[in-house]
Structures are given as structure tokens and as C-alpha cells.
Amino acid sequence: MTEPYLNRTEKTLAGSEREQLDAFLEDNRDELIEAVEGLTDEQGRRKLVPSLTTPLGLVKHCTAVERAWFQKALLGRTDEEIDGIANGNDESFEVRDDETVESVIADFRSAVEESRRIAAAYDLDDLAVHNRRGPLTLRWIYVHMVEELARHAGHADILREQILAAES
């Protein structure tokens, strides 16, 4: 008999705080990728709202956010050291002509891997420095990232549903 599918968060119901935060973060990262995987490049660029929000734009923005919180806030890297758009501003939603669904997902996965590596060296109570907020804990970064990724994975999922429904 096979075990029913359980996502990471369901597997950590009695886990440590760190295990649970990691699980929620990883599930949201996966859900963001799943919302754009399988779309064509044209579908990934499709704009259904007045803002810069597109399925690929959401992944690009989340890539910048990963870099801002883990590489910039924790390690102290400068924007220039991390592509110059690590603040998660509007520019982070822009998809270049040479970018594809595959390349944007690969860049996000690379940023996530770097985030994991960086975070592993810190405890939840360790402090990071933010340019506007001042000192804050890794715990706060985790909770903020769960919030940010959940919101944008939901946006991407809705856009995907609209795009695919319009073509069926």
C-alpha cells in the first residue's frame, strides 16, 4: 500500500520550529514553480492585469526577493553583486526578450539554492540588517518569505488558470 501524498508542511506537524518554517517556505517555492511550469514562453509573458504582473514576472520578482533577503540582508551583498534589482521593485517583474520559462525557473531555483545554503549557517534568532527596517531575525525573514511566496504563487496560479481556460 502506498502512502498518500503529503506535502512538506504536513510531514512536519510535530517538527521543530525550523523544520516547519523550512517546510512552509519550500512548499510555497514549489507551488510558484508549478504554477508556471508547462506554460509556453508566450503564455508566461501574457499580461492579464494592468500592472507588470505576468506568470514569469512573478517568478522573476520572487527571485529578486530571495536574493534581497538572503544574500543582501543576511550576507551584506550589494545590489550590484546580486544583479542590481534585488530590492523586489517593479523592475524585478520585467521579463527580458531572451528569457524563457525554462531560464526564469532555473534562475529562481539557483537563487533558492543559494538562499538555503546561506540560511543553513544561521539560527532563527540571528539578526540580519535591512536598509529600512533595521535589525530583524532570520525567523522574521522566513515568515515574510512564506507570506510573499504564498501570495505570488496564488497570483501565478490564478493567471495560469485564466490563460489555460481562455485557450480551451
C-alpha positions as CSV (number, residue, x, y, z in Angstrom):
1,M,0.0,0.0,0.0
2,T,1.4,3.4,-0.9
3,E,1.4,6.3,1.4
4,P,-0.8,9.2,0.3
5,Y,0.9,12.3,-0.9
6,L,1.9,14.6,1.9
7,N,3.5,18.0,1.3
8,R,6.4,19.1,3.4
9,T,4.2,21.0,5.9
10,E,2.0,18.0,6.5
11,K,5.1,16.0,7.3
12,T,6.3,18.4,9.9
13,L,3.2,18.7,12.1
14,A,5.2,17.8,15.1
15,G,8.6,19.1,13.8
16,S,10.8,21.7,15.3
17,E,10.1,25.4,14.5
18,R,12.9,25.5,12.0
19,E,11.7,22.3,10.3
20,Q,8.2,23.8,10.0
21,L,9.4,27.1,8.7
22,D,11.6,25.4,6.1
23,A,8.7,23.2,5.1
24,F,6.3,26.1,4.5
25,L,8.9,28.0,2.6
26,E,9.8,25.0,0.4
27,D,6.1,24.2,-0.3
28,N,5.5,27.8,-1.4
29,R,8.6,27.8,-3.6
30,D,7.4,24.6,-5.3
31,E,3.9,25.9,-5.8
32,L,5.3,29.0,-7.5
33,I,7.3,26.9,-9.9
34,E,4.3,24.5,-10.5
35,A,2.2,27.5,-11.5
36,V,4.4,28.4,-14.4
37,E,5.9,25.0,-15.5
38,G,4.5,23.8,-18.7
39,L,3.4,27.2,-19.9
40,T,4.8,28.3,-23.3
41,D,7.1,31.3,-23.3
42,E,4.2,33.4,-24.8
43,Q,1.8,32.2,-22.1
44,G,4.4,33.0,-19.4
45,R,4.6,36.6,-20.7
46,R,0.9,37.1,-21.0
47,K,-0.4,40.2,-19.3
48,L,-3.9,39.9,-17.9
49,V,-3.8,42.8,-15.4
50,P,-2.7,46.5,-15.8
51,S,0.4,46.0,-13.6
52,L,3.6,44.3,-14.7
53,T,2.3,41.1,-13.3
54,T,2.7,38.1,-15.6
55,P,3.4,34.4,-14.6
56,L,7.1,34.8,-15.5
57,G,7.2,38.2,-13.9
58,L,6.1,36.8,-10.6
59,V,8.9,34.2,-10.7
60,K,11.4,36.9,-11.6
61,H,10.2,39.1,-8.7
62,C,10.4,36.2,-6.2
63,T,14.0,35.5,-7.5
64,A,14.9,39.1,-6.6
65,V,13.1,38.8,-3.2
66,E,15.1,35.6,-2.4
67,R,18.3,37.4,-3.2
68,A,17.3,40.6,-1.3
69,W,16.5,38.7,1.9
70,F,19.2,36.0,2.0
71,Q,22.1,37.4,0.0
72,K,21.6,41.1,0.8
73,A,20.1,41.2,4.3
74,L,22.0,38.2,5.7
75,L,25.3,38.3,3.8
76,G,25.5,42.0,3.2
77,R,26.0,41.7,-0.6
78,T,25.2,44.9,-2.6
79,D,22.6,45.2,-5.3
80,E,25.3,45.2,-7.9
81,E,26.7,41.9,-6.6
82,I,23.3,40.3,-7.0
83,D,22.0,41.6,-10.4
84,G,21.2,45.1,-9.4
85,I,17.5,44.5,-8.9
86,A,17.4,42.7,-5.6
87,N,15.0,45.1,-4.0
88,G,11.9,43.4,-5.4
89,N,10.8,46.7,-7.0
90,D,8.8,47.0,-10.2
91,E,11.8,46.4,-12.4
92,S,12.1,42.9,-10.8
93,F,8.8,41.9,-12.7
94,E,10.2,42.7,-16.1
95,V,10.9,39.7,-18.4
96,R,13.6,40.3,-21.0
97,D,13.2,39.1,-24.6
98,D,15.9,36.5,-24.2
99,E,14.3,34.9,-21.1
100,T,12.2,31.8,-21.3
101,V,10.0,29.8,-18.9
102,E,12.9,27.4,-18.5
103,S,15.6,30.0,-17.9
104,V,13.5,32.1,-15.4
105,I,12.6,28.9,-13.4
106,A,16.3,27.9,-13.5
107,D,17.3,31.3,-12.2
108,F,14.7,31.1,-9.4
109,R,16.0,27.6,-8.5
110,S,19.5,28.9,-8.4
111,A,18.6,31.8,-6.1
112,V,16.6,29.4,-3.8
113,E,19.6,27.0,-3.6
114,E,21.8,29.9,-2.6
115,S,19.1,31.0,0.0
116,R,19.1,27.5,1.5
117,R,22.9,27.4,1.8
118,I,23.0,30.9,3.4
119,A,20.2,30.3,5.8
120,A,21.7,27.0,7.0
121,A,24.5,28.9,8.6
122,Y,22.2,30.9,10.8
123,D,19.9,30.3,13.8
124,L,16.4,31.7,13.8
125,D,17.3,34.3,16.4
126,D,20.3,35.5,14.4
127,L,20.0,39.1,13.2
128,A,20.1,40.4,9.6
129,V,20.2,44.1,8.6
130,H,17.6,45.7,6.5
131,N,18.1,49.1,4.9
132,R,14.7,50.4,6.0
133,R,13.6,48.2,8.9
134,G,16.9,47.9,10.8
135,P,17.9,44.6,12.5
136,L,15.5,41.7,12.2
137,T,15.7,37.9,12.8
138,L,16.1,35.1,10.4
139,R,12.7,33.9,11.8
140,W,11.1,37.2,10.6
141,I,12.7,36.7,7.2
142,Y,11.3,33.1,7.0
143,V,7.8,34.3,7.9
144,H,8.0,37.2,5.5
145,M,9.2,34.9,2.7
146,V,6.3,32.4,3.4
147,E,3.9,35.3,3.1
148,E,5.5,36.7,0.0
149,L,5.8,33.4,-1.9
150,A,2.3,32.3,-0.9
151,R,0.8,35.5,-2.2
152,H,2.7,35.3,-5.5
153,A,2.2,31.6,-6.0
154,G,-1.5,32.3,-5.7
155,H,-1.3,35.1,-8.2
156,A,0.6,32.8,-10.6
157,D,-1.9,30.0,-10.2
158,I,-4.9,32.3,-11.0
159,L,-3.1,33.7,-14.0
160,R,-2.3,30.2,-15.2
161,E,-5.9,29.1,-14.8
162,Q,-7.1,32.2,-16.8
163,I,-4.6,31.6,-19.5
164,L,-5.3,27.9,-20.0
165,A,-9.1,28.5,-19.7
166,A,-9.0,31.1,-22.5
167,E,-7.3,28.6,-24.8
168,S,-9.6,25.7,-24.2
